[in-house]
């Protein structure tokens, strides 16, 4: 055996159907497209969402509400989470980098500190936003709030 007599395994390849090559071929006439209708015409392409003339789903279902393009998404982190983090790592300053390292947020998320739980540690906390209760609790514990 060499490269000159290689061929595919028997039955693994088929010859393609050559349609529209005269009525003698058995595949002339309508060329397997059937009779009349849009699908038999050249240049036919179905519109996205077309359901054969039935009112399409995206027009049957009503629209409601709106998406506010100015909305800012924050990742909420509570005071009890910060307390656990400060105790575990022995931190005096908790910023975005510390929260990323601890796995609470990803690098492109904005952080808002919320006031659920208690904070006893005296820590400087840096975040993008604070609730009023959280800011008051941090300052009551002797810490400081830095808004980024």
C-alpha positions in Angstrom: 0.0 0.0 0.0 1.2 3.5 -0.9 -0.2 7.0 -1.5 -1.1 6.2 -5.1 -3.8 3.7 -4.2 -5.4 5.2 -1.1 -9.2 5.6 -1.2 -12.0 6.0 1.4 -13.6 3.0 3.0 -16.5 1.6 0.9 -19.8 3.2 1.8 -18.2 6.1 3.6 -18.7 8.6 0.8 -21.8 9.4 -1.3 -22.2 11.3 -4.5 -24.2 14.5 -4.1 -27.6 15.0 -5.6 -27.3 17.1 -8.8 -30.7 18.7 -9.1 -32.1 20.7 -12.0 -30.3 18.8 -14.7 -33.2 17.9 -16.9 -36.2 15.7 -16.6 -34.3 12.6 -17.6 -32.3 12.7 -14.4 -35.4 12.4 -12.3 -34.4 15.5 -10.4 -35.4 18.1 -13.0 -38.8 19.9 -13.2 -39.4 21.4 -9.8 -35.9 20.4 -8.7 -37.1 18.9 -5.4 -38.8 22.2 -4.4 -42.4 21.1 -4.9 -45.1 23.2 -6.7 -45.5 27.0 -6.2 -45.3 28.9 -3.0 -42.6 31.2 -1.5 -40.2 28.3 -0.8 -40.1 27.3 -4.4 -38.9 30.7 -5.6 -35.3 31.8 -6.1 -34.1 34.3 -3.5 -36.5 33.1 -0.8 -35.4 33.7 2.7 -37.7 33.4 5.8 -37.7 36.4 8.1 -36.5 35.9 11.7 -39.5 34.9 13.8 -41.8 34.2 10.8 -44.4 31.6 11.7 -46.1 31.0 8.3 -48.3 34.1 8.5 -49.5 33.3 12.0 -49.0 36.3 14.4 -45.5 35.7 15.6 -44.7 35.2 19.3 -42.8 38.5 19.7 -45.9 40.4 18.5 -48.5 38.3 20.4 -46.9 38.8 23.8 -47.4 42.3 25.2 -44.5 44.5 26.2 -44.3 46.0 29.7 -41.9 47.9 32.0 -38.7 49.5 31.1 -34.9 49.1 31.7 -33.3 52.1 33.3 -30.2 52.8 31.3 -28.7 54.9 34.2 -29.0 52.1 36.8 -25.9 51.4 38.7 -25.5 47.8 40.0 -23.8 47.4 43.3 -22.7 44.1 45.0 -24.1 44.3 48.6 -21.8 43.4 51.5 -23.1 43.5 55.1 -21.3 44.6 58.2 -21.2 41.1 59.7 -19.3 39.9 56.6 -16.7 42.7 57.1 -16.5 41.8 60.8 -15.7 38.1 60.0 -13.1 39.2 57.3 -11.4 41.6 59.7 -11.2 39.0 62.4 -10.0 36.2 60.1 -7.3 38.2 58.3 -6.5 40.8 61.1 -7.1 43.8 58.9 -7.3 47.5 59.9 -8.2 48.6 56.3 -10.7 46.8 54.1 -10.8 48.0 50.5 -11.9 46.6 47.1 -8.7 44.6 46.7 -9.2 42.8 50.0 -12.8 41.9 49.1 -11.6 40.6 45.7 -8.8 38.6 47.4 -11.4 37.1 49.8 -13.6 36.2 46.8 -16.7 38.3 47.7 -16.6 40.3 44.5 -15.0 40.2 41.1 -12.7 42.9 39.8 -15.3 44.9 37.8 -18.0 45.0 40.4 -19.0 48.1 42.5 -19.4 47.6 46.2 -22.1 49.0 48.6 -21.8 48.4 52.3 -25.1 47.6 54.1 -25.9 47.8 57.8 -27.0 44.2 58.5 -25.1 42.7 61.5 -22.7 44.2 64.0 -19.2 45.6 63.5 -16.9 45.7 66.6 -13.5 46.0 64.9 -12.0 49.5 64.3 -11.4 49.5 60.6 -11.1 51.9 57.7 -13.5 50.7 55.0 -13.3 51.8 51.4 -16.3 51.2 49.1 -18.2 52.8 46.3 -21.4 53.4 48.3 -22.6 53.1 51.9 -26.1 52.9 53.5 -26.7 55.5 56.2 -27.0 52.8 58.9 -23.7 51.1 57.8 -21.8 54.4 57.8 -23.1 55.3 61.3 -22.3 51.8 62.6 -18.7 51.9 61.2 -18.1 55.3 62.7 -19.7 54.3 66.1 -17.2 51.4 66.2 -14.3 53.9 65.8 -13.6 53.1 62.2 -13.7 55.4 59.2 -15.6 55.5 55.9 -13.9 56.3 52.6 -16.2 56.6 49.5 -14.4 55.8 46.3 
